Amino acid sequence: MISKHNKVVILGGGIAGLSAGFKLVLDGIPVEIIEAEDEVGGLARTIEYKGFYFDLGGHRFFTEDKEIMDFVKGIMKDNLLHLKRKSEIWFNNHYLKYPLEIMDLFQKIEAKRFFKYVKDYLLRGSSKYHPLTFRDWVVGEFGEALYNDYFGPYTKKFWGIEPTEISADWARERIPLIRATDLLVDKFFSSHRSFIKHFYFPKRGIGEIARRIAREIEKRGGKIICGGRVKEVVIENNRIIAVLSNKGYIEGDFFISTLPITELVRFINNNEIISRSTQSINFRSLIILNILIKGENINNNQWIYFPNPNILFHRIQMPFNWSSLMVPEGKSSLSLEIACKKGDNIYNLSTQDIFDRCISDLKDIGFDIRDRVEDYFIVKVPWAYPIYKLGYEKSLNTIMGYLNNFTNLILCGRSGLFKYNNLDQSIRMGLEVGKYLLGKR
Ligand SMILES: Cc1cc2nc3c(=O)[nH]c(=O)nc-3n(C[C@H](O)[C@H](O)[C@H](O)COP(=O)(O)OP(=O)(O)OC[C@H]3O[C@@H](n4cnc5c(N)ncnc54)[C@H](O)[C@@H]3O)c2cc1C
């Protein structure tokens, strides 16, 4: 157990690191958080630029965990909007409601295709086997035809690998979001709603949650260093004694790491077996093109999915439809999410090339906005999504086993534990780590 004479160093000022820090400072524990970016929030931060606010991809806040809901409401006070979801898929030149609705599908797609979806859905037999791959899981839940037309292409575009190479774990973790019963029969036969239809959103972007937690930490004496990228971990007798960052050398008694697990290992390790394991653990990266637009909003959705592999982006966000305060009056904006891999051809494209390709793709889908563009910029997110590639557990266990040797190190958060967390789960992890160190678990 920890005492007020022990200092806790937290690597990463995303929502998990901040939540852990918050829990500890409440009990008077000295805390220092070191964050690589110029501001806190990690994947859930909001970038302010010329009076516009851009999240790193749209972030809905929702949870079934009452303690977390109360925590976030307590932090945000009256600054949370409660919104109804508005999202669609651009599919075969039609905008279809998403989550899919049977009547909408029936009205918009050709009858032959519609009946094929229904037939395959009814014949799918999901309960007959335990799927190992993402493909098998989806076919079992939705039927072959919907897999071939939508889930297969979207998944391949998003993850960059065949759905047969992705573990069914990923689909299982997302089951509450994509239950087939909701998808095809929701409005007619079922009152069960697994799809999230309402959610919370701070008026000026999701990053406001992290900013406010950070303020509470600092008010209680906690220290947060932004712009400090950790590059080395100093070990003595199976204990971490300090980290070295571009903002200096930070010593501590306990270390909580929310850094991508592969990065952490790289900063500690020179063991060949462990290095090989880290090569089997990969993250999907993201480029976000943020466009500032003159004049009115161009569409009523909050976001739209694009499974078509010929379109560079897989999702567009329309920040105005999340909150009118995300843009200055009389203006609008778009955030285009492009999945890629750190170092690949897309990741290395210049900002100008990305912009030109996206503007041309936008025109093809009916949004001809070139003349209305006021400015634009891109953000690269190297560790956006942990990839549950088949067999990843073995390498992950090897790495975890190795990191367990360090007696004063605790791993936490989405990239820290290689877990496909949502925001509320990362907050929960952070609070639990805090409780654990305080001996309250
Ligand atoms: C595009 C997108 C959309 C999403 N949408 C939703 C949504 O709608 N709803 C939802 O609930 N969740 C959503 N999520 C998930 C949510 O963003 C995460 O669960 C949550 O933000 C993870 O927080 P974390 O603190 O665990 O990790 P992170 O936010 O990854 O925090 C890790 C921190 O470590 C820092 N760091 C990394 N390397 C170093 C280094 N060397 N030195 C110092 N610091 C370093 C990073 O900058 C980061 O701040 C989405 C995620 C993405 C990518």
The ligand as an SDF file (V2000), in Angstrom:
LIG
                    3D

 53 58  0  0  0  0  0  0  0  0999 V2000
  -11.3110    7.5310  -33.5150 C   0  0  0  0  0  0  0  0  0  0  0  0
  -11.7510    7.0630  -32.1730 C   0  0  0  0  0  0  0  0  0  0  0  0
  -13.0650    7.2060  -31.8010 C   0  0  0  0  0  0  0  0  0  0  0  0
  -13.4810    6.7960  -30.5420 C   0  0  0  0  0  0  0  0  0  0  0  0
  -14.7820    6.9770  -30.1840 N   0  0  0  0  0  0  0  0  0  0  0  0
  -15.1920    6.6590  -28.9430 C   0  0  0  0  0  0  0  0  0  0  0  0
  -16.5280    6.9060  -28.5480 C   0  0  0  0  0  0  0  0  0  0  0  0
  -17.3520    7.3810  -29.3380 O   0  0  0  0  0  0  0  0  0  0  0  0
  -16.8890    6.6040  -27.2580 N   0  0  0  0  0  0  0  0  0  0  0  0
  -16.0010    6.0610  -26.3640 C   0  0  0  0  0  0  0  0  0  0  0  0
  -16.3850    5.8230  -25.2020 O   0  0  0  0  0  0  0  0  0  0  0  0
  -14.7180    5.7960  -26.7220 N   0  0  0  0  0  0  0  0  0  0  0  0
  -14.2940    6.0800  -27.9740 C   0  0  0  0  0  0  0  0  0  0  0  0
  -12.9960    5.8390  -28.3480 N   0  0  0  0  0  0  0  0  0  0  0  0
  -12.0920    5.2180  -27.3680 C   0  0  0  0  0  0  0  0  0  0  0  0
  -11.4950    6.2390  -26.3760 C   0  0  0  0  0  0  0  0  0  0  0  0
  -10.8670    7.2660  -27.0870 O   0  0  0  0  0  0  0  0  0  0  0  0
  -10.4550    5.5320  -25.5200 C   0  0  0  0  0  0  0  0  0  0  0  0
  -11.0340    4.4290  -24.8600 O   0  0  0  0  0  0  0  0  0  0  0  0
   -9.8370    6.4190  -24.4340 C   0  0  0  0  0  0  0  0  0  0  0  0
   -9.6390    7.7320  -24.8620 O   0  0  0  0  0  0  0  0  0  0  0  0
   -8.5250    5.7810  -24.0380 C   0  0  0  0  0  0  0  0  0  0  0  0
   -7.9220    6.4960  -23.0010 O   0  0  0  0  0  0  0  0  0  0  0  0
   -6.5650    5.9710  -22.3680 P   0  0  0  0  0  0  0  0  0  0  0  0
   -6.1400    6.9620  -21.3760 O   0  0  0  0  0  0  0  0  0  0  0  0
   -6.7730    4.5590  -21.9280 O   0  0  0  0  0  0  0  0  0  0  0  0
   -5.5410    5.9050  -23.5860 O   0  0  0  0  0  0  0  0  0  0  0  0
   -4.8960    7.0980  -24.4460 P   0  0  0  0  0  0  0  0  0  0  0  0
   -5.8870    8.1380  -24.6890 O   0  0  0  0  0  0  0  0  0  0  0  0
   -4.2540    6.4250  -25.6090 O   0  0  0  0  0  0  0  0  0  0  0  0
   -3.7750    7.6780  -23.4680 O   0  0  0  0  0  0  0  0  0  0  0  0
   -2.4160    7.3600  -23.5560 C   0  0  0  0  0  0  0  0  0  0  0  0
   -1.6380    8.6580  -23.4180 C   0  0  0  0  0  0  0  0  0  0  0  0
   -0.2430    8.3770  -23.4550 O   0  0  0  0  0  0  0  0  0  0  0  0
    0.3890    9.4090  -24.1880 C   0  0  0  0  0  0  0  0  0  0  0  0
    1.6970    8.9230  -24.6440 N   0  0  0  0  0  0  0  0  0  0  0  0
    1.9560    8.0360  -25.6330 C   0  0  0  0  0  0  0  0  0  0  0  0
    3.2810    7.8560  -25.7720 N   0  0  0  0  0  0  0  0  0  0  0  0
    3.8670    8.6430  -24.8200 C   0  0  0  0  0  0  0  0  0  0  0  0
    5.2210    8.8710  -24.4340 C   0  0  0  0  0  0  0  0  0  0  0  0
    6.2500    8.2680  -25.0300 N   0  0  0  0  0  0  0  0  0  0  0  0
    5.4700    9.7320  -23.3880 N   0  0  0  0  0  0  0  0  0  0  0  0
    4.4320   10.3570  -22.7510 C   0  0  0  0  0  0  0  0  0  0  0  0
    3.1400   10.1750  -23.0850 N   0  0  0  0  0  0  0  0  0  0  0  0
    2.8510    9.3220  -24.1040 C   0  0  0  0  0  0  0  0  0  0  0  0
   -0.5840    9.6950  -25.3120 C   0  0  0  0  0  0  0  0  0  0  0  0
   -0.3520   10.9540  -25.9080 O   0  0  0  0  0  0  0  0  0  0  0  0
   -1.9110    9.6180  -24.5810 C   0  0  0  0  0  0  0  0  0  0  0  0
   -2.2800   10.8730  -24.0430 O   0  0  0  0  0  0  0  0  0  0  0  0
  -12.5470    6.1960  -29.6300 C   0  0  0  0  0  0  0  0  0  0  0  0
  -11.2260    6.0250  -30.0060 C   0  0  0  0  0  0  0  0  0  0  0  0
  -10.8150    6.4370  -31.2700 C   0  0  0  0  0  0  0  0  0  0  0  0
   -9.3770    6.2440  -31.6770 C   0  0  0  0  0  0  0  0  0  0  0  0
  1  2  1  0
  2  3  1  0
  2 52  2  0
  3  4  2  0
  4  5  1  0
  4 50  1  0
  5  6  2  0
  6  7  1  0
  6 13  1  0
  7  8  2  0
  7  9  1  0
  9 10  1  0
 10 11  2  0
 10 12  1  0
 12 13  2  0
 13 14  1  0
 14 15  1  0
 14 50  1  0
 15 16  1  0
 16 17  1  0
 16 18  1  0
 18 19  1  0
 18 20  1  0
 20 21  1  0
 20 22  1  0
 22 23  1  0
 23 24  1  0
 24 25  2  0
 24 26  1  0
 24 27  1  0
 27 28  1  0
 28 29  2  0
 28 30  1  0
 28 31  1  0
 31 32  1  0
 32 33  1  0
 33 34  1  0
 33 48  1  0
 34 35  1  0
 35 36  1  0
 35 46  1  0
 36 37  1  0
 36 45  1  0
 37 38  2  0
 38 39  1  0
 39 40  1  0
 39 45  2  0
 40 41  1  0
 40 42  2  0
 42 43  1  0
 43 44  2  0
 44 45  1  0
 46 47  1  0
 46 48  1  0
 48 49  1  0
 50 51  2  0
 51 52  1  0
 52 53  1  0
M  END
$$$$
